[in-house]
Amino acid sequence: MAKQNWPVVSKRDFLGQGDWSREYYEGLLVVNHGEQGYDLGVELEGEQVLKVDRASADEIKDRVQYWGARLEDIRKEYGVRDNRTAEFYRG
């Protein structure tokens, strides 16, 4: 997977931007922005989140599955040492 130009933000800023948030898989955060849709982010080390996508209500289930399958690779690429996401995705 080629490294993308996704923004890295603080977890606090990422979670504080929406109406609610949820962690679908360990390390995959989703924030609801109401009519504006959902932001998806991959939790990195040091309270940082990599914003990877924005999805509409119609797309969110597919986008969560898409990014859930890529969590381990993304976290490795960004140097996350504790890479427990694979067991959660397979479960």
N, C-alpha and C positions, 0 to 999 in steps of 0.2 A: 504494500500500500504506500503510495507516494504521499509525503507529508503535505498537507493542505495549508492554506493561509487562513485558518480559523482563528478567531480571537480567543485569547486566554484572559479570563476575568476572575475576580475573587468569587468564592462560593457565596459569600454574603450578597454581593451585587447581583449575581445570577439569580439567586432565590428571591431576592427582594424586588424583582422586576415584575412579578405577576400576581395574579389573584390567589393561586395555590400552586404547590409543587408536589412531586411524587418521585420516588426512586423505584423504577420498574424492575431493573436488575441492579445488583450492587455496582455502583459506579456510573449508572445512566440516570441523569436527572432530567425531569420534564417540568417546565413551568407553563402554566396556563395564563394567556393574555386575553381571555375572553374572545371577542370577535376577531381579534388580530391573530389568533392561532396559538401555537405552542412552540416554545424554544426547547431544544434538546441539547444537553451538554454531557460531556464525559468528565467525571471527577478525576483530577490529577492529584499529585501530592501537594502538601503545603497549603491546603484550603483553596486550591485553584481549580477552575472549571474551564474546559475547552468547549466553547459553543460550536456545535457541529451542524445544526439544522434548524429550520423553522417549518412547521407543518400546520395544515388546516385540520379542523375537526374530522373531516373525511379521510385524511391521510395519516392521522396520528398512530393508529394501530400498526400499519405497515412500516412507518418510520421507526417506531420503537423496536420492532423485530429486526429491521435492517441494521440499526445501530447497535442493538444488543449482540448481534452476531459479530460485530467488529470491535467490541470493547477491548478485548485482550490485545489485539494488534495495535490499536491506537495507544493504549496505555504503555505498551512496550516501546513504541516509537517515541513517546514523550518521556521515557525513562522512569516510569512508575515501577518501583521495585516490588511491591506487594501486589501481585497480579492474580487475585482470587476470582476474577469475573468468569472465567471459563466454566467452573463448576456450577455457578448460578445460572448461566445461560443454558447449559445442558440439562439442568434439573427442571 
